[in-house]
Amino acid sequence: MTTTLSMPAPGPQGLDIATLERLSAQARRHVLESVFTAGAGHIGGPLSATDILVHLYFNELNIDPANPRWEDRDRFILSKGHSSIGLYSVMAMRGYFPVSQLATFDAVDSLLQGHPCMKTLPGIDMSTGSLGQGLSPGLGMALAARKLDKTFHTWVMLGDGEIQEGQIWEACFVAGRYDVDNLTAILDYNGLPQFGWPDPNGYTREEKYDRPAEKFRAFGWHTVECDGHDHASIAAAIAAAKSTKGRPTCIIAHTIKGKGVSFMEGDFNWHAKSPTTDELAAAIDELTGDDDVEKAA
Ligand SMILES: Cc1ncc(C[n+]2csc(CCOP(=O)(O)OP(=O)(O)O)c2C)c(N)n1
């Protein structure tokens, strides 16, 4: 699987599940190759977010890659900005910029910085990277749409480690208080932040400190859970979010950090690490059955 799809057409593409799965595998390959080429970057979080990003950019967002500043476009904010290479890979495949540009990821003067920058890369709706800050501007965009009588929807992707940040809950409170139903948060619930969750038995999350759905509901949000690696499940959650009126929705997407590569899955050591040549070959082989990594360099 070496062909890259590029679809610069405006609006949702209405792709079938098999095509979406193929795009997900392609996007994961771009993530791995880009981090390998850069010799730096995050892997675990981008791989856990890939299917959701593919689904949003190909089948949900009302966007026009040829006109990234279109006033009525849906907004998307990657609040867990360290997963930028996942977003860039999908944006390139969707036609925002040439796929070949992914090779510049994280280089000085590249448009594709380690964290998304709205001033340099057309199509980025908000600069992110300092965790906890993406839901607030997303709320502002949703409130602006309401005030201006616009129909666009705002989507914000959060990380489960990220939602330890207090600012998330300030925005969450205000969104619930003002019934902001044109705002959807998607929690990439892979259960692992940068170093896992220390407890006396090792790195496992203590359930009593967790329960994100209960927290969002306590602030007046609607919540829906889905399998964040199953395109049918993602589609159902998105439909449930958009049909809910009078309150914002948080989609709790159950995911696996490092999804798609067996030796990366569920291992926080792959949070931010560049693969060796052998690791890249093994990873691509798993994803695509194609270990010709010469093309990556
Ligand atoms: C304010 C802030 N503190 C610390 C960091 C460093 N950092 C980058 S990613 C990360 C862990 C994020 O975990 P999670 O939100 O679960 O992301 P994922 O597992 O999806 O990669 C940390 C602590 C940061 N970017 N911003």
The ligand as an SDF file (V2000), in Angstrom:
LIG
                    3D

 26 27  0  0  0  0  0  0  0  0999 V2000
    0.8840   22.5460   30.1600 C   0  0  0  0  0  0  0  0  0  0  0  0
    1.6950   21.3690   29.6750 C   0  0  0  0  0  0  0  0  0  0  0  0
    2.3340   20.5840   30.5700 N   0  0  0  0  0  0  0  0  0  0  0  0
    3.0820   19.5480   30.1540 C   0  0  0  0  0  0  0  0  0  0  0  0
    3.2190   19.2900   28.8060 C   0  0  0  0  0  0  0  0  0  0  0  0
    4.0950   18.1280   28.3500 C   0  0  0  0  0  0  0  0  0  0  0  0
    3.2850   17.0250   27.8420 N   0  0  0  0  0  0  0  0  0  0  0  0
    3.1260   16.8230   26.5090 C   0  0  0  0  0  0  0  0  0  0  0  0
    2.1240   15.5210   26.1830 S   0  0  0  0  0  0  0  0  0  0  0  0
    1.9070   15.1960   27.8190 C   0  0  0  0  0  0  0  0  0  0  0  0
    1.0170   14.0580   28.2710 C   0  0  0  0  0  0  0  0  0  0  0  0
   -0.3700   14.1800   27.6890 C   0  0  0  0  0  0  0  0  0  0  0  0
   -1.1340   13.0430   27.9640 O   0  0  0  0  0  0  0  0  0  0  0  0
   -2.4890   12.8060   27.2040 P   0  0  0  0  0  0  0  0  0  0  0  0
   -3.3080   14.0410   27.2350 O   0  0  0  0  0  0  0  0  0  0  0  0
   -3.1160   11.5840   27.7780 O   0  0  0  0  0  0  0  0  0  0  0  0
   -2.0140   12.6190   25.7030 O   0  0  0  0  0  0  0  0  0  0  0  0
   -1.8730   11.2990   24.7990 P   0  0  0  0  0  0  0  0  0  0  0  0
   -1.7670   10.1060   25.6740 O   0  0  0  0  0  0  0  0  0  0  0  0
   -3.1110   11.2620   23.9830 O   0  0  0  0  0  0  0  0  0  0  0  0
   -0.6380   11.5320   23.9920 O   0  0  0  0  0  0  0  0  0  0  0  0
    2.6150   16.0980   28.6130 C   0  0  0  0  0  0  0  0  0  0  0  0
    2.6090   16.0880   30.0840 C   0  0  0  0  0  0  0  0  0  0  0  0
    2.5520   20.1500   27.9100 C   0  0  0  0  0  0  0  0  0  0  0  0
    2.6180   19.9830   26.5810 N   0  0  0  0  0  0  0  0  0  0  0  0
    1.7920   21.1760   28.3550 N   0  0  0  0  0  0  0  0  0  0  0  0
  1  2  1  0
  2  3  1  0
  2 26  2  0
  3  4  2  0
  4  5  1  0
  5  6  1  0
  5 24  2  0
  6  7  1  0
  7  8  2  0
  7 22  1  0
  8  9  1  0
  9 10  1  0
 10 11  1  0
 10 22  2  0
 11 12  1  0
 12 13  1  0
 13 14  1  0
 14 15  2  0
 14 16  1  0
 14 17  1  0
 17 18  1  0
 18 19  2  0
 18 20  1  0
 18 21  1  0
 22 23  1  0
 24 25  1  0
 24 26  1  0
M  CHG  1   7   1
M  END
$$$$
